[in-house]
Amino acid sequence: MFRSFNFRSKEKLRPFYSLVASITAEELGHVELFSNGVAMLNNGPDVPDGDEGDGGDISGAPFEDMKDIRLAAAFLSGGGGAMPVNSNGVSWNNDFITTTGNVVVDLLHNFHLECGARLHKLRVYETLSDPTGREVCGYLLVRGSVHAHAYALALEKITGVDVKKFLPTPNIPL
Protein backbone atom coordinates (compact mmCIF):
# COMPACT_ATOMS: atom_id res chain seq x y z
CA MET A 1 0.00 0.00 0.00
CA PHE A 2 2.73 2.47 0.92
CA ARG A 3 4.72 1.47 -2.14
CA SER A 4 1.69 2.52 -4.18
CA PHE A 5 1.36 5.78 -2.23
CA ASN A 6 5.05 6.60 -2.64
CA PHE A 7 5.51 5.45 -6.25
CA ARG A 8 7.64 7.92 -8.20
CA SER A 9 7.42 8.80 -11.90
CA LYS A 10 3.86 7.47 -12.14
CA GLU A 11 3.32 8.76 -15.67
CA LYS A 12 6.66 7.55 -17.01
CA LEU A 13 6.27 4.14 -15.38
CA ARG A 14 2.47 3.90 -15.68
CA PRO A 15 2.23 0.11 -16.32
CA PHE A 16 4.32 -0.66 -13.24
CA TYR A 17 2.48 1.86 -11.07
CA SER A 18 -0.85 0.41 -12.25
CA LEU A 19 0.34 -3.08 -11.32
CA VAL A 20 1.39 -2.02 -7.81
CA ALA A 21 -1.75 0.07 -7.24
CA SER A 22 -4.17 -2.62 -8.47
CA ILE A 23 -2.55 -5.36 -6.39
CA THR A 24 -2.64 -2.99 -3.39
CA ALA A 25 -6.39 -2.60 -3.81
CA GLU A 26 -6.86 -6.34 -4.14
CA GLU A 27 -4.71 -6.99 -1.06
CA LEU A 28 -7.01 -4.80 1.05
CA GLY A 29 -9.87 -7.06 -0.05
CA HIS A 30 -7.78 -10.07 0.99
CA VAL A 31 -7.37 -8.60 4.48
CA GLU A 32 -11.15 -8.34 4.79
CA LEU A 33 -11.64 -11.87 3.44
CA PHE A 34 -9.05 -13.28 5.83
CA SER A 35 -10.49 -11.35 8.78
CA ASN A 36 -14.00 -12.61 8.05
CA GLY A 37 -12.63 -16.15 7.76
CA VAL A 38 -10.96 -15.82 11.17
CA ALA A 39 -14.20 -14.56 12.72
CA MET A 40 -16.16 -17.44 11.19
CA LEU A 41 -13.64 -20.00 12.40
CA ASN A 42 -13.71 -18.58 15.92
CA ASN A 43 -17.42 -17.82 16.24
CA GLY A 44 -19.23 -19.70 13.52
CA PRO A 45 -21.17 -18.00 10.73
CA ASP A 46 -24.05 -15.69 11.58
CA VAL A 47 -27.15 -17.20 10.04
CA PRO A 48 -30.25 -14.97 10.06
CA ASP A 49 -32.67 -17.79 10.83
CA GLY A 50 -33.01 -17.29 14.59
CA ASP A 51 -30.99 -20.43 15.34
CA GLU A 52 -29.04 -19.80 18.53
CA GLY A 53 -26.33 -22.24 17.46
CA ASP A 54 -25.20 -20.07 14.56
CA GLY A 55 -22.32 -18.27 16.22
CA GLY A 56 -24.30 -15.15 17.00
CA ASP A 57 -25.03 -16.10 20.61
CA ILE A 58 -21.93 -15.59 22.74
CA SER A 59 -23.67 -15.69 26.11
CA GLY A 60 -21.98 -18.96 27.06
CA ALA A 61 -18.23 -19.33 27.15
CA PRO A 62 -17.26 -18.87 23.51
CA PHE A 63 -13.54 -18.83 24.26
CA GLU A 64 -13.48 -21.70 26.74
CA ASP A 65 -11.02 -23.53 24.53
CA MET A 66 -8.59 -20.60 24.43
CA LYS A 67 -6.58 -22.20 27.21
CA ASP A 68 -5.29 -24.53 24.51
CA ILE A 69 -4.42 -21.71 22.11
CA ARG A 70 -0.76 -20.70 21.77
CA LEU A 71 -1.46 -16.98 21.52
CA ALA A 72 -4.23 -16.36 24.06
CA ALA A 73 -3.61 -12.60 23.87
CA ALA A 74 -5.20 -12.60 20.43
CA PHE A 75 -8.41 -13.83 22.01
CA LEU A 76 -8.19 -11.64 25.09
CA SER A 77 -7.36 -8.41 23.24
CA GLY A 78 -9.12 -9.00 19.94
CA GLY A 79 -12.18 -10.96 21.00
CA GLY A 80 -11.18 -13.83 18.75
CA GLY A 81 -11.20 -11.66 15.64
CA ALA A 82 -8.39 -10.80 13.28
CA MET A 83 -5.90 -8.21 14.48
CA PRO A 84 -2.97 -6.50 12.71
CA VAL A 85 -0.36 -8.73 14.35
CA ASN A 86 1.90 -11.50 13.15
CA SER A 87 1.69 -15.10 14.35
CA ASN A 88 3.75 -14.21 17.42
CA GLY A 89 1.48 -11.34 18.42
CA VAL A 90 3.84 -8.58 17.26
CA SER A 91 1.75 -5.55 16.24
CA TRP A 92 1.95 -4.29 12.70
CA ASN A 93 4.15 -1.21 12.54
CA ASN A 94 6.28 0.92 10.26
CA ASP A 95 9.14 -1.57 10.51
CA PHE A 96 7.19 -3.86 8.17
CA ILE A 97 7.23 -1.28 5.36
CA THR A 98 9.94 -1.18 2.72
CA THR A 99 9.67 1.42 0.00
CA THR A 100 12.88 2.57 -1.65
CA GLY A 101 11.71 4.75 -4.52
CA ASN A 102 13.59 2.47 -6.92
CA VAL A 103 11.01 0.68 -9.04
CA VAL A 104 13.19 -2.39 -9.72
CA VAL A 105 14.13 -2.88 -6.07
CA ASP A 106 10.52 -2.36 -4.96
CA LEU A 107 9.15 -4.79 -7.56
CA LEU A 108 11.78 -7.34 -6.53
CA HIS A 109 10.82 -6.86 -2.89
CA ASN A 110 7.12 -7.30 -3.76
CA PHE A 111 8.00 -10.52 -5.58
CA HIS A 112 9.97 -11.70 -2.55
CA LEU A 113 7.07 -10.88 -0.19
CA GLU A 114 4.54 -12.72 -2.37
CA CYS A 115 6.73 -15.82 -2.48
CA GLY A 116 7.18 -15.78 1.30
CA ALA A 117 3.48 -15.18 1.90
CA ARG A 118 2.65 -18.11 -0.39
CA LEU A 119 4.81 -20.39 1.71
CA HIS A 120 3.16 -19.23 4.94
CA LYS A 121 -0.34 -19.60 3.51
CA LEU A 122 0.52 -23.11 2.36
CA ARG A 123 1.67 -24.00 5.87
CA VAL A 124 -1.54 -22.62 7.37
CA TYR A 125 -3.59 -24.50 4.76
CA GLU A 126 -1.84 -27.74 5.71
CA THR A 127 -2.75 -27.25 9.39
CA LEU A 128 -6.48 -26.70 8.78
CA SER A 129 -9.23 -29.24 8.52
CA ASP A 130 -12.10 -26.74 8.63
CA PRO A 131 -13.54 -26.29 5.11
CA THR A 132 -14.02 -22.52 5.56
CA GLY A 133 -10.41 -22.02 6.58
CA ARG A 134 -9.14 -24.21 3.78
CA GLU A 135 -11.28 -22.40 1.21
CA VAL A 136 -10.04 -18.97 2.34
CA CYS A 137 -6.40 -20.14 2.36
CA GLY A 138 -6.81 -21.87 -0.99
CA TYR A 139 -8.20 -18.73 -2.59
CA LEU A 140 -5.41 -16.61 -1.12
CA LEU A 141 -2.80 -19.14 -2.29
CA VAL A 142 -4.03 -18.82 -5.86
CA ARG A 143 -4.17 -15.01 -5.74
CA GLY A 144 -0.72 -14.78 -4.15
CA SER A 145 0.70 -16.96 -6.90
CA VAL A 146 -0.89 -14.66 -9.49
CA HIS A 147 0.68 -11.66 -7.77
CA ALA A 148 4.13 -13.30 -7.69
CA HIS A 149 3.76 -14.11 -11.38
CA ALA A 150 2.72 -10.53 -12.18
CA TYR A 151 5.70 -9.08 -10.33
CA ALA A 152 8.04 -11.56 -12.06
CA LEU A 153 6.71 -10.51 -15.46
CA ALA A 154 7.07 -6.82 -14.54
CA LEU A 155 10.67 -7.43 -13.48
CA GLU A 156 11.37 -9.22 -16.76
CA LYS A 157 9.87 -6.36 -18.73
CA ILE A 158 11.71 -3.58 -16.92
CA THR A 159 15.12 -5.32 -16.61
CA GLY A 160 15.22 -7.92 -19.38
CA VAL A 161 16.26 -10.56 -16.81
CA ASP A 162 14.59 -13.97 -17.07
CA VAL A 163 13.24 -14.08 -13.51
CA LYS A 164 12.30 -17.77 -13.82
CA LYS A 165 15.98 -18.60 -14.27
CA PHE A 166 17.38 -16.01 -11.89
CA LEU A 167 14.92 -16.63 -9.00
CA PRO A 168 13.15 -19.99 -9.41
CA THR A 169 10.74 -19.20 -6.59
CA PRO A 170 8.07 -20.31 -5.98
CA ASN A 171 8.93 -23.78 -7.12
CA ILE A 172 6.13 -23.81 -9.65
CA PRO A 173 6.32 -22.79 -13.30
CA LEU A 174 5.62 -19.09 -13.72
Backbone as a chain_set.jsonl record, in Angstrom:
{"seq": "MFRSFNFRSKEKLRPFYSLVASITAEELGHVELFSNGVAMLNNGPDVPDGDEGDGGDISGAPFEDMKDIRLAAAFLSGGGGAMPVNSNGVSWNNDFITTTGNVVVDLLHNFHLECGARLHKLRVYETLSDPTGREVCGYLLVRGSVHAHAYALALEKITGVDVKKFLPTPNIPL", "coords": {"N": [[0.831, -1.184, 0.0], [1.895, 1.284, 0.872], [3.954, 1.427, -0.898], [2.593, 1.865, -3.235], [1.442, 4.363, -2.614], [3.772, 5.922, -2.464], [4.962, 5.765, -4.932], [7.132, 6.75, -7.493], [7.48, 8.815, -10.425], [5.058, 8.25, -11.812], [3.645, 8.666, -14.246], [5.602, 8.198, -16.231], [6.282, 5.573, -15.679], [3.894, 4.175, -15.88], [2.614, 1.517, -16.447], [3.81, -0.095, -14.487], [3.281, 1.237, -12.121], [0.488, 1.027, -12.196], [0.212, -1.74, -11.9], [1.256, -2.153, -9.261], [-0.524, -0.508, -7.794], [-3.047, -1.679, -8.374], [-2.77, -4.275, -7.347], [-2.381, -3.591, -4.706], [-4.947, -2.602, -4.025], [-6.423, -4.959, -4.323], [-5.213, -6.513, -2.355], [-6.107, -5.291, -0.005], [-8.749, -6.119, -0.027], [-8.243, -8.813, 0.391], [-7.381, -8.79, 3.029], [-9.763, -8.184, 4.339], [-11.273, -10.466, 3.607], [-9.74, -12.525, 4.792], [-9.917, -11.723, 7.487], [-12.677, -11.974, 7.96], [-12.885, -14.72, 7.573], [-11.375, -15.629, 9.777], [-13.0, -14.719, 11.888], [-15.299, -16.274, 11.382], [-14.267, -18.847, 11.766], [-13.654, -18.735, 14.47], [-16.073, -18.027, 15.721], [-18.206, -19.091, 14.35], [-20.507, -18.996, 11.584], [-22.762, -16.234, 11.152], [-26.088, -16.783, 10.955], [-29.07, -15.737, 9.646], [-31.468, -16.967, 10.758], [-32.574, -17.204, 13.202], [-31.621, -19.283, 14.687], [-30.014, -20.282, 17.56], [-27.588, -21.53, 17.638], [-25.837, -20.545, 15.78], [-23.505, -19.095, 15.979], [-23.904, -16.485, 16.58], [-24.798, -16.118, 19.166], [-23.186, -15.398, 22.016], [-23.361, -15.813, 24.689], [-22.636, -17.874, 26.326], [-19.672, -19.536, 27.013], [-17.711, -18.622, 24.876], [-14.982, -18.657, 24.36], [-13.884, -20.719, 25.73], [-12.144, -22.739, 25.027], [-9.783, -21.414, 24.665], [-7.689, -21.747, 26.374], [-6.113, -23.661, 25.337], [-4.917, -22.501, 23.218], [-2.12, -21.18, 21.526], [-1.506, -18.421, 21.362], [-2.974, -16.732, 23.395], [-3.429, -14.048, 23.921], [-4.38, -12.933, 21.589], [-7.021, -13.674, 21.611], [-7.887, -12.562, 23.998], [-7.382, -9.796, 23.713], [-8.386, -9.177, 21.184], [-10.877, -10.291, 20.99], [-11.162, -12.697, 19.669], [-11.199, -12.124, 17.022], [-9.692, -11.069, 13.882], [-6.568, -9.43, 14.011], [-4.181, -6.753, 13.512], [-1.529, -8.191, 13.669], [1.401, -10.297, 13.792], [2.049, -13.873, 13.634], [3.194, -14.27, 16.069], [2.15, -12.4, 17.701], [3.165, -9.857, 17.438], [2.632, -6.495, 16.94], [1.52, -4.862, 13.954], [3.603, -2.544, 12.352], [5.522, 0.37, 11.38], [7.987, -0.733, 10.807], [7.567, -2.881, 9.18], [7.36, -1.97, 6.646], [8.738, -1.468, 3.486], [9.919, 0.708, 1.251], [11.585, 1.95, -1.374], [11.762, 3.767, -3.443], [12.979, 3.08, -5.753], [12.073, 1.569, -8.579], [12.705, -1.014, -9.582], [13.951, -2.329, -7.416], [11.841, -2.188, -5.576], [9.813, -3.658, -6.91], [11.097, -6.136, -6.994], [11.242, -6.64, -4.262], [8.508, -6.803, -3.684], [7.911, -9.13, -5.152], [9.46, -10.964, -3.713], [8.132, -10.804, -1.199], [5.59, -11.817, -1.886], [6.236, -14.446, -2.577], [7.188, -15.428, -0.121], [4.872, -15.077, 1.449], [3.185, -16.857, 0.167], [4.314, -19.313, 0.874], [3.866, -19.277, 3.654], [1.051, -19.204, 3.729], [0.521, -21.661, 2.587], [1.514, -23.361, 4.559], [-0.269, -22.753, 6.657], [-2.645, -23.614, 5.441], [-2.14, -26.356, 5.333], [-2.385, -27.01, 7.991], [-5.02, -26.837, 8.618], [-8.292, -28.229, 9.012], [-10.83, -27.427, 8.819], [-13.385, -26.63, 6.535], [-14.047, -23.976, 5.763], [-11.81, -22.437, 6.521], [-9.862, -23.693, 4.951], [-10.829, -23.124, 2.398], [-10.64, -20.301, 2.296], [-7.838, -19.989, 2.633], [-6.969, -21.443, 0.392], [-7.98, -19.902, -1.738], [-6.539, -17.524, -1.293], [-3.965, -18.5, -1.661], [-3.936, -19.039, -4.411], [-4.37, -16.434, -5.453], [-2.118, -15.106, -4.422], [-0.103, -16.439, -5.787], [-0.665, -15.581, -8.364], [-0.083, -12.88, -8.049], [2.704, -13.0, -7.498], [3.574, -14.009, -9.935], [2.815, -11.879, -11.612], [4.475, -9.814, -10.66], [6.954, -10.959, -11.279], [6.821, -11.008, -14.086], [6.702, -8.245, -14.552], [9.206, -7.476, -13.604], [10.809, -8.823, -15.467], [10.1, -7.432, -17.761], [10.948, -4.791, -17.227], [13.671, -5.058, -16.686], [14.771, -6.976, -18.363], [15.756, -9.357, -17.484], [15.533, -12.862, -17.131], [13.434, -13.877, -14.943], [12.477, -16.333, -14.067], [14.652, -18.006, -14.374], [16.628, -16.692, -12.929], [15.548, -16.356, -10.3], [14.174, -18.947, -9.194], [11.608, -19.132, -7.765], [8.277, -19.029, -6.632], [8.512, -22.622, -6.349], [7.162, -23.456, -8.685], [6.059, -23.537, -12.063], [6.264, -20.409, -13.663]], "CA": [[0.0, 0.0, 0.0], [2.734, 2.466, 0.923], [4.717, 1.47, -2.135], [1.693, 2.516, -4.183], [1.361, 5.776, -2.227], [5.052, 6.602, -2.645], [5.509, 5.448, -6.252], [7.642, 7.923, -8.202], [7.419, 8.798, -11.9], [3.856, 7.472, -12.141], [3.321, 8.765, -15.666], [6.661, 7.553, -17.013], [6.275, 4.14, -15.384], [2.465, 3.898, -15.684], [2.226, 0.105, -16.318], [4.316, -0.659, -13.237], [2.478, 1.861, -11.069], [-0.852, 0.411, -12.252], [0.339, -3.08, -11.318], [1.392, -2.024, -7.813], [-1.753, 0.066, -7.244], [-4.172, -2.623, -8.465], [-2.546, -5.363, -6.389], [-2.644, -2.99, -3.39], [-6.393, -2.6, -3.81], [-6.86, -6.342, -4.138], [-4.711, -6.994, -1.057], [-7.009, -4.802, 1.048], [-9.871, -7.056, -0.048], [-7.781, -10.066, 0.994], [-7.369, -8.595, 4.48], [-11.146, -8.342, 4.792], [-11.639, -11.871, 3.441], [-9.05, -13.28, 5.828], [-10.491, -11.347, 8.782], [-14.001, -12.607, 8.051], [-12.633, -16.151, 7.76], [-10.961, -15.82, 11.173], [-14.2, -14.564, 12.723], [-16.164, -17.437, 11.193], [-13.642, -20.004, 12.402], [-13.711, -18.584, 15.92], [-17.423, -17.816, 16.237], [-19.227, -19.7, 13.518], [-21.166, -18.003, 10.731], [-24.049, -15.689, 11.582], [-27.146, -17.202, 10.041], [-30.252, -14.966, 10.059], [-32.668, -17.795, 10.831], [-33.006, -17.29, 14.588], [-30.988, -20.43, 15.336], [-29.044, -19.801, 18.532], [-26.327, -22.238, 17.456], [-25.201, -20.07, 14.557], [-22.32, -18.275, 16.217], [-24.3, -15.151, 17.001], [-25.027, -16.105, 20.612], [-21.933, -15.594, 22.736], [-23.671, -15.686, 26.114], [-21.983, -18.955, 27.064], [-18.231, -19.331, 27.149], [-17.258, -18.873, 23.511], [-13.545, -18.83, 24.261], [-13.482, -21.701, 26.738], [-11.024, -23.532, 24.528], [-8.589, -20.598, 24.432], [-6.581, -22.204, 27.214], [-5.288, -24.528, 24.506], [-4.42, -21.706, 22.107], [-0.755, -20.699, 21.769], [-1.462, -16.977, 21.517], [-4.229, -16.36, 24.058], [-3.608, -12.602, 23.865], [-5.198, -12.604, 20.428], [-8.412, -13.827, 22.007], [-8.189, -11.636, 25.085], [-7.363, -8.412, 23.24], [-9.117, -8.995, 19.938], [-12.181, -10.957, 21.0], [-11.183, -13.826, 18.748], [-11.203, -11.655, 15.642], [-8.39, -10.795, 13.276], [-5.903, -8.212, 14.476], [-2.966, -6.501, 12.712], [-0.356, -8.729, 14.347], [1.901, -11.503, 13.145], [1.691, -15.101, 14.346], [3.748, -14.212, 17.42], [1.477, -11.336, 18.421], [3.84, -8.579, 17.261], [1.752, -5.555, 16.243], [1.955, -4.293, 12.696], [4.146, -1.206, 12.54], [6.278, 0.916, 10.256], [9.143, -1.572, 10.506], [7.186, -3.865, 8.172], [7.233, -1.278, 5.361], [9.943, -1.177, 2.72], [9.666, 1.418, 0.004], [12.885, 2.572, -1.646], [11.707, 4.753, -4.522], [13.595, 2.47, -6.923], [11.015, 0.676, -9.044], [13.193, -2.385, -9.724], [14.132, -2.875, -6.069], [10.524, -2.355, -4.96], [9.151, -4.794, -7.555], [11.781, -7.34, -6.53], [10.818, -6.859, -2.888], [7.123, -7.299, -3.761], [7.995, -10.525, -5.582], [9.967, -11.698, -2.549], [7.068, -10.882, -0.192], [4.538, -12.718, -2.371], [6.727, -15.823, -2.485], [7.184, -15.783, 1.302], [3.481, -15.183, 1.902], [2.649, -18.11, -0.393], [4.81, -20.393, 1.714], [3.16, -19.228, 4.936], [-0.343, -19.604, 3.514], [0.515, -23.106, 2.365], [1.673, -24.002, 5.868], [-1.542, -22.616, 7.374], [-3.591, -24.504, 4.758], [-1.84, -27.741, 5.712], [-2.752, -27.245, 9.394], [-6.475, -26.696, 8.784], [-9.225, -29.242, 8.518], [-12.099, -26.739, 8.627], [-13.543, -26.291, 5.113], [-14.025, -22.522, 5.558], [-10.41, -22.016, 6.578], [-9.14, -24.211, 3.781], [-11.277, -22.395, 1.211], [-10.036, -18.97, 2.342], [-6.401, -20.139, 2.359], [-6.809, -21.875, -0.989], [-8.2, -18.734, -2.592], [-5.411, -16.607, -1.12], [-2.805, -19.142, -2.289], [-4.028, -18.815, -5.858], [-4.172, -15.01, -5.74], [-0.722, -14.78, -4.149], [0.697, -16.959, -6.903], [-0.892, -14.664, -9.488], [0.676, -11.658, -7.772], [4.125, -13.304, -7.693], [3.763, -14.11, -11.383], [2.718, -10.534, -12.181], [5.7, -9.085, -10.332], [8.04, -11.559, -12.055], [6.709, -10.51, -15.463], [7.071, -6.825, -14.544], [10.672, -7.428, -13.481], [11.369, -9.22, -16.763], [9.873, -6.359, -18.733], [11.713, -3.579, -16.92], [15.117, -5.316, -16.612], [15.219, -7.922, -19.384], [16.257, -10.562, -16.812], [14.594, -13.975, -17.068], [13.24, -14.084, -13.508], [12.297, -17.767, -13.816], [15.982, -18.602, -14.269], [17.383, -16.007, -11.891], [14.915, -16.629, -9.005], [13.152, -19.989, -9.414], [10.736, -19.201, -6.59], [8.071, -20.312, -5.976], [8.934, -23.783, -7.122], [6.132, -23.813, -9.651], [6.321, -22.79, -13.3], [5.625, -19.092, -13.716]], "C": [[0.884, 1.259, 0.0], [3.631, 2.569, -0.305], [3.882, 2.138, -3.228], [1.602, 4.006, -3.893], [2.621, 6.542, -2.634], [5.681, 6.376, -4.02], [5.916, 6.736, -6.962], [7.538, 7.718, -9.707], [6.228, 7.977, -12.391], [3.521, 7.518, -13.626], [4.336, 8.02, -16.524], [6.607, 6.027, -16.863], [4.849, 3.627, -15.157], [2.133, 2.404, -15.568], [2.657, -0.508, -14.981], [3.581, -0.068, -12.035], [1.088, 1.216, -11.041], [-0.839, -0.986, -11.648], [0.372, -2.998, -9.799], [0.092, -1.523, -7.197], [-2.913, -0.934, -7.285], [-3.991, -3.798, -7.508], [-2.752, -4.847, -4.967], [-4.133, -3.03, -3.082], [-6.915, -4.008, -3.565], [-6.415, -6.88, -2.78], [-5.595, -6.505, 0.09], [-8.268, -5.67, 1.114], [-9.501, -8.389, 0.573], [-7.749, -9.962, 2.51], [-8.783, -8.76, 5.028], [-11.602, -9.794, 4.693], [-11.025, -12.721, 4.544], [-9.664, -12.995, 7.203], [-11.861, -11.979, 8.983], [-13.858, -14.11, 8.253], [-12.223, -16.466, 9.19], [-12.17, -15.729, 12.087], [-15.126, -15.768, 12.597], [-15.584, -18.677, 11.854], [-13.769, -19.936, 13.92], [-15.121, -18.542, 16.48], [-18.506, -18.57, 15.493], [-19.903, -18.628, 12.689], [-22.456, -17.494, 11.367], [-25.084, -16.053, 10.531], [-28.44, -16.524, 10.5], [-31.533, -15.799, 10.112], [-33.164, -17.961, 12.263], [-32.397, -18.459, 15.346], [-29.906, -19.934, 16.283], [-27.691, -20.486, 18.384], [-25.528, -21.742, 16.271], [-23.975, -19.205, 14.77], [-22.657, -16.879, 16.684], [-24.489, -15.039, 18.505], [-23.713, -16.399, 21.322], [-22.156, -15.499, 24.244], [-23.043, -16.793, 26.956], [-20.525, -18.626, 27.304], [-17.59, -19.592, 25.792], [-15.757, -19.115, 23.381], [-13.028, -19.807, 25.311], [-12.245, -22.482, 26.306], [-9.74, -22.722, 24.355], [-7.414, -21.02, 25.3], [-5.637, -23.102, 26.44], [-4.659, -23.791, 23.328], [-3.043, -21.139, 22.467], [-0.718, -19.21, 22.061], [-2.79, -16.496, 22.105], [-4.476, -14.865, 23.998], [-4.46, -12.188, 22.674], [-6.681, -12.713, 20.767], [-8.785, -12.81, 23.072], [-8.284, -10.2, 24.592], [-8.259, -8.184, 22.034], [-10.445, -9.709, 19.881], [-12.272, -12.114, 20.029], [-11.22, -13.425, 17.293], [-9.795, -11.443, 15.129], [-7.855, -9.468, 13.796], [-4.657, -8.003, 13.62], [-1.703, -6.883, 13.477], [0.146, -9.925, 13.553], [1.579, -12.715, 14.017], [2.265, -15.168, 15.752], [3.126, -13.096, 18.247], [2.146, -9.986, 18.306], [2.953, -7.673, 16.41], [2.387, -5.05, 14.955], [2.472, -2.889, 12.962], [4.973, -0.81, 11.327], [7.494, 0.071, 9.887], [8.837, -2.622, 9.435], [7.13, -3.264, 6.77], [8.611, -1.078, 4.742], [9.51, -0.502, 1.434], [10.89, 2.262, -0.283], [12.813, 3.722, -2.636], [12.369, 4.259, -5.796], [12.645, 1.384, -7.41], [11.489, -0.774, -9.151], [13.343, -3.033, -8.35], [12.771, -3.123, -5.42], [9.74, -3.508, -5.594], [9.78, -6.113, -7.114], [11.368, -7.655, -5.094], [9.37, -7.36, -2.849], [7.104, -8.774, -4.16], [8.438, -11.407, -4.418], [8.869, -11.868, -1.491], [5.963, -11.847, -0.622], [4.979, -14.176, -2.27], [6.751, -16.295, -1.034], [5.782, -15.967, 1.836], [2.843, -16.47, 1.39], [3.068, -19.297, 0.464], [4.068, -20.44, 3.051], [1.699, -19.646, 4.792], [-0.449, -21.11, 3.298], [0.655, -23.847, 3.69], [0.401, -23.9, 6.694], [-2.569, -23.569, 6.768], [-3.397, -25.947, 5.214], [-2.187, -28.049, 7.167], [-4.256, -27.265, 9.606], [-7.231, -27.917, 8.29], [-10.591, -28.615, 8.26], [-12.249, -26.307, 7.169], [-13.528, -24.79, 4.839], [-12.594, -22.02, 5.538], [-9.621, -22.468, 5.371], [-9.547, -23.476, 2.51], [-10.667, -20.996, 1.156], [-8.554, -19.061, 1.994], [-6.153, -20.549, 0.909], [-6.967, -20.724, -1.965], [-6.997, -17.796, -2.519], [-4.115, -17.19, -1.697], [-2.792, -18.875, -3.794], [-3.739, -17.356, -6.187], [-2.725, -14.596, -5.493], [0.201, -15.269, -5.25], [0.547, -16.074, -8.134], [-0.089, -13.382, -9.283], [2.178, -11.879, -7.985], [4.442, -13.366, -9.184], [3.756, -12.721, -12.023], [3.977, -9.722, -11.886], [6.895, -9.642, -11.105], [8.004, -11.057, -13.499], [7.094, -9.038, -15.553], [8.591, -6.67, -14.449], [11.344, -7.82, -14.796], [11.255, -8.08, -17.772], [10.788, -5.162, -18.48], [13.222, -3.806, -16.934], [15.644, -6.18, -17.751], [15.75, -9.226, -18.804], [15.171, -11.626, -16.824], [14.449, -14.389, -15.604], [13.085, -15.563, -13.179], [13.637, -18.49, -13.682], [16.769, -18.003, -13.107], [16.868, -16.339, -10.483], [13.825, -17.681, -9.188], [12.259, -20.22, -8.208], [9.431, -18.52, -6.959], [8.413, -21.47, -6.902], [7.809, -24.339, -7.98], [6.45, -23.035, -10.922], [5.588, -21.463, -13.285], [4.974, -18.867, -15.014]], "O": [[0.65, 2.185, -0.776], [4.022, 3.665, -0.705], [4.411, 2.888, -4.048], [1.674, 4.825, -4.81], [2.539, 7.681, -3.095], [6.828, 6.764, -4.24], [5.144, 7.692, -7.024], [7.511, 6.588, -10.195], [6.365, 7.123, -13.267], [3.149, 6.496, -14.202], [3.96, 7.291, -17.442], [6.861, 5.293, -17.817], [4.632, 2.741, -14.331], [1.408, 2.041, -14.642], [1.947, -1.341, -14.417], [3.294, -0.765, -11.062], [0.576, 0.895, -9.969], [-1.782, -1.373, -10.958], [-0.389, -3.688, -9.121], [-0.353, -2.057, -6.181], [-3.681, -1.023, -6.327], [-4.964, -4.265, -6.917], [-3.245, -5.582, -4.11], [-4.532, -3.448, -1.995], [-7.758, -4.219, -2.692], [-7.154, -7.618, -2.13], [-5.807, -7.236, 1.057], [-8.79, -5.924, 2.2], [-10.334, -9.032, 1.212], [-8.054, -10.93, 3.206], [-8.98, -9.401, 6.06], [-12.252, -10.298, 5.609], [-11.708, -13.541, 5.157], [-9.901, -13.915, 7.986], [-12.165, -12.466, 10.072], [-14.617, -14.711, 9.013], [-12.672, -17.462, 9.758], [-12.348, -16.572, 12.966], [-15.678, -16.232, 13.595], [-16.32, -19.473, 12.437], [-13.968, -20.957, 14.578], [-15.345, -18.981, 17.608], [-19.631, -18.669, 15.984], [-19.874, -17.456, 13.063], [-23.157, -18.246, 12.044], [-24.966, -15.675, 9.365], [-28.861, -16.724, 11.64], [-32.563, -15.39, 9.577], [-34.064, -18.76, 12.521], [-32.642, -18.605, 16.543], [-28.98, -19.242, 15.859], [-26.719, -20.026, 18.984], [-24.631, -22.439, 15.798], [-23.458, -18.632, 13.811], [-21.774, -16.155, 17.142], [-24.348, -13.949, 19.059], [-23.19, -17.51, 21.242], [-21.242, -15.145, 24.989], [-22.932, -16.656, 28.174], [-20.2, -17.528, 27.757], [-16.996, -20.649, 25.573], [-15.307, -19.711, 22.402], [-11.872, -19.728, 25.728], [-11.405, -22.838, 27.132], [-8.717, -23.27, 23.944], [-6.267, -20.688, 24.998], [-4.487, -23.288, 26.837], [-3.945, -24.396, 22.527], [-2.833, -20.674, 23.587], [0.037, -18.777, 22.932], [-3.622, -15.925, 21.399], [-5.631, -14.441, 24.023], [-5.186, -11.196, 22.745], [-7.498, -11.939, 20.269], [-9.885, -12.258, 23.047], [-9.176, -9.462, 25.009], [-8.831, -7.104, 21.883], [-11.085, -9.735, 18.83], [-13.37, -12.474, 19.605], [-11.267, -14.285, 16.413], [-8.822, -11.619, 15.863], [-8.605, -8.512, 13.993], [-4.126, -8.962, 13.059], [-0.915, -6.026, 13.878], [-0.584, -10.497, 12.744], [0.901, -12.58, 15.036], [1.871, -16.024, 16.544], [3.539, -12.871, 19.384], [1.751, -9.047, 18.998], [2.569, -8.034, 15.298], [3.597, -4.84, 14.867], [1.858, -2.129, 13.71], [5.1, -1.573, 10.369], [7.981, 0.156, 8.759], [9.758, -3.19, 8.848], [6.876, -3.984, 5.804], [9.531, -0.581, 5.392], [8.804, -1.098, 0.621], [11.205, 3.184, 0.47], [13.709, 4.566, -2.668], [12.327, 4.944, -6.818], [12.438, 0.385, -6.721], [10.723, -1.683, -8.832], [12.906, -4.166, -8.147], [12.569, -4.157, -4.784], [9.071, -4.257, -4.884], [9.073, -7.094, -6.888], [11.166, -8.82, -4.751], [9.046, -8.248, -2.06], [6.369, -9.571, -3.576], [7.859, -12.465, -4.172], [8.697, -12.96, -0.95], [5.458, -12.612, 0.199], [4.18, -15.044, -1.917], [6.379, -17.432, -0.745], [5.52, -16.903, 2.592], [2.054, -17.1, 2.094], [2.261, -20.183, 0.744], [3.688, -21.513, 3.52], [1.172, -20.364, 5.642], [-1.391, -21.751, 3.765], [-0.019, -24.853, 3.913], [0.025, -24.861, 7.366], [-3.283, -24.257, 7.498], [-4.366, -26.669, 5.452], [-2.275, -29.217, 7.545], [-4.721, -27.671, 10.671], [-6.865, -28.546, 7.298], [-11.42, -29.199, 7.562], [-11.342, -25.683, 6.618], [-13.044, -24.366, 3.79], [-12.206, -21.267, 4.645], [-8.808, -21.718, 4.831], [-8.713, -23.23, 1.639], [-10.226, -20.552, 0.096], [-8.065, -18.302, 1.157], [-5.224, -20.051, 0.274], [-6.186, -20.584, -2.907], [-6.497, -17.33, -3.543], [-3.26, -16.442, -2.171], [-1.759, -18.53, -4.367], [-2.957, -17.065, -7.092], [-2.162, -13.822, -6.268], [1.17, -14.598, -5.604], [1.513, -15.844, -8.861], [0.511, -12.86, -10.223], [2.848, -11.038, -8.585], [5.458, -12.837, -9.635], [4.593, -12.422, -12.875], [4.487, -9.023, -12.761], [7.758, -8.88, -11.539], [9.043, -10.72, -14.066], [7.739, -8.623, -16.516], [9.183, -5.835, -15.132], [12.339, -7.212, -15.191], [12.184, -7.802, -18.531], [11.339, -4.589, -19.42], [13.983, -2.867, -17.165], [16.832, -6.126, -18.071], [16.155, -10.113, -19.555], [14.008, -11.325, -16.554], [15.256, -15.165, -15.091], [13.519, -16.004, -12.114], [13.74, -19.477, -12.953], [17.482, -18.709, -12.394], [17.665, -16.577, -9.575], [12.654, -17.326, -9.324], [12.157, -21.333, -7.692], [9.491, -17.461, -7.583], [8.581, -21.286, -8.108], [7.548, -25.542, -7.991], [7.058, -21.968, -10.849], [4.412, -21.406, -12.928], [4.385, -17.809, -15.234]]}, "num_chains": 1, "name": "protein.A"}
